[in-house]
Amino acid sequence: MDQELQHRPTRSGRHVFCLPALAALCLLPAAAPAQIYECVNARGAREFAQICPPGTVRQRQVTRSDEPPQAAPEAKSAAQQDAEFRKRLQDRQDAEAKAAENRAKAEEAERNCTQARAQMKALLEGQRMQRIDPDTGERINLGDEERAADAARQQKLVELWCK
């Protein structure tokens, strides 16, 4: 009977052998490369899977395990981030200042256009127009020749400001 016990493996001996084998089996799926396929069926529907189902007309591998993972972009230092922020802030302020300047110019052009058109209308309607003599300070009514010259000048101003 002593001989039978010696040849027969003990229960604890089997566990010692099974434990490393079990651990090796658990590690195998983690070491297997992940492959993703694009599967197209007969109706043209696309599906992404590790294994294409039956009835797949076309399949192509989307990811490959031998490609190295892409490196993350380098983290920027606080000084670089601050400099970039200040540059964006300055650019935005410059753009806002330019937009405000453009608005002011447009408003000025609109006012000048309105005034030039009103003056032109008054000249064409024959309203009495006067000018002041710089030497004497006396008011002088405009004659026909002066009115025509003033109308031509106002027409040029209308063309300049009313675009």
C-alpha positions in Angstrom: 0.0 0.0 0.0 2.9 2.3 0.6 3.9 1.8 -3.0 0.5 2.8 -4.3 0.7 6.1 -2.4 4.0 6.9 -3.8 2.9 6.5 -7.5 -0.3 8.3 -7.1 -0.1 12.1 -7.2 -1.4 13.9 -4.3 -4.1 16.4 -4.5 -1.8 19.3 -3.4 0.7 18.3 -6.1 -1.9 18.7 -8.8 -2.7 22.2 -7.6 0.9 23.2 -7.7 1.1 22.2 -11.3 -2.3 23.6 -12.3 -1.8 27.0 -10.8 1.0 28.2 -13.1 -0.9 26.8 -16.1 -4.0 28.6 -15.2 -2.1 31.9 -14.7 -0.5 31.4 -18.2 -3.9 30.8 -19.7 -5.2 34.0 -18.2 -2.4 36.1 -19.6 -2.8 34.8 -23.2 -5.9 36.9 -24.2 -4.2 40.1 -22.8 -1.2 39.5 -25.0 -3.2 38.8 -28.1 -3.2 41.7 -30.5 -6.5 43.6 -30.9 -7.5 43.5 -34.5 -10.6 45.4 -35.7 -12.2 44.6 -39.0 -14.6 46.6 -41.1 -17.2 44.0 -42.4 -19.6 44.8 -45.3 -22.6 42.5 -45.8 -24.5 41.8 -49.0 -26.8 44.9 -48.5 -23.8 47.2 -48.1 -24.2 47.8 -44.3 -20.9 48.3 -42.5 -20.1 46.8 -39.2 -16.9 46.9 -37.1 -16.0 43.8 -35.2 -13.0 41.6 -34.2 -14.5 38.7 -36.2 -16.7 39.3 -39.2 -20.1 37.5 -39.1 -21.1 34.9 -41.7 -22.4 36.4 -44.9 -19.7 39.2 -45.0 -19.0 40.2 -48.6 -15.9 42.3 -47.9 -13.7 42.8 -44.9 -10.6 44.9 -44.2 -8.5 45.4 -41.2 -8.9 48.8 -39.6 -6.3 48.8 -36.8 -3.1 47.0 -36.7 -1.4 45.9 -33.6 2.1 46.5 -35.0 1.6 50.2 -35.3 3.1 52.1 -32.4 0.6 54.2 -30.4 0.7 57.9 -31.3 2.5 60.0 -28.8 0.5 62.6 -26.9 1.5 66.2 -27.8 4.1 67.7 -25.6 2.7 69.5 -22.6 3.4 73.2 -22.8 5.0 75.0 -19.9 3.0 77.6 -17.9 5.2 80.3 -19.5 4.4 79.1 -23.0 0.7 78.9 -22.2 0.7 82.4 -20.7 2.5 83.8 -23.7 0.0 82.2 -26.1 -2.9 83.5 -24.0 -1.5 87.0 -24.0 -1.0 86.8 -27.8 -4.6 85.7 -28.4 -5.8 88.4 -26.1 -3.8 91.1 -27.9 -5.0 89.8 -31.3 -8.6 89.9 -30.1 -8.2 93.4 -28.7 -6.6 94.6 -32.0 -9.5 93.1 -34.0 -12.0 94.7 -31.7 -10.3 98.1 -32.1 -10.2 97.8 -35.8 -13.8 96.9 -35.9 -14.7 99.9 -33.7 -12.6 102.1 -36.0 -14.4 100.8 -39.1 -17.8 101.3 -37.4 -16.9 104.9 -36.6 -15.7 105.6 -40.2 -19.0 104.1 -41.5 -21.0 106.3 -39.2 -19.1 109.4 -40.2 -19.5 108.5 -43.9 -23.3 108.1 -43.4 -23.5 111.5 -41.6 -21.5 113.2 -44.4 -23.6 111.5 -47.1 -26.9 112.7 -45.4 -25.6 116.3 -45.1 -24.3 116.3 -48.7 -27.6 115.0 -50.1 -29.6 117.5 -48.0 -27.4 120.4 -49.2 -27.8 119.1 -52.8 -31.6 118.9 -52.5 -31.8 122.5 -51.1 -29.7 123.8 -54.1 -31.8 121.9 -56.7 -35.1 123.1 -55.2 -34.0 126.7 -55.4 -34.1 127.6 -51.7 -32.5 130.8 -50.8 -28.8 130.2 -50.0 -26.5 132.7 -48.3 -22.9 132.8 -47.5 -21.0 135.1 -45.1 -18.4 137.5 -46.4 -15.2 136.8 -44.4 -14.0 140.4 -44.6 -17.2 142.3 -43.6 -19.2 139.5 -41.9 -22.1 140.5 -44.2 -24.6 137.9 -45.6 -24.5 137.6 -49.3 -27.3 135.7 -51.3 -25.9 133.2 -53.8 -26.4 134.1 -57.5 -27.1 131.6 -60.3 -23.5 131.1 -61.2 -22.5 130.6 -57.5 -25.5 128.2 -57.1 -24.4 126.1 -60.1 -20.7 125.9 -58.8 -22.0 125.0 -55.4 -24.3 122.3 -56.9 -21.3 120.8 -58.8 -19.2 120.8 -55.6 -22.1 119.1 -53.7 -22.5 116.5 -56.4 -18.9 115.5 -56.0 -19.3 115.3 -52.2 -22.4 113.1 -52.7 -20.4 110.8 -55.0 -17.6 110.7 -52.5 -19.6 109.9 -49.3 -22.6 108.0 -50.6 -21.0 104.8 -52.0 
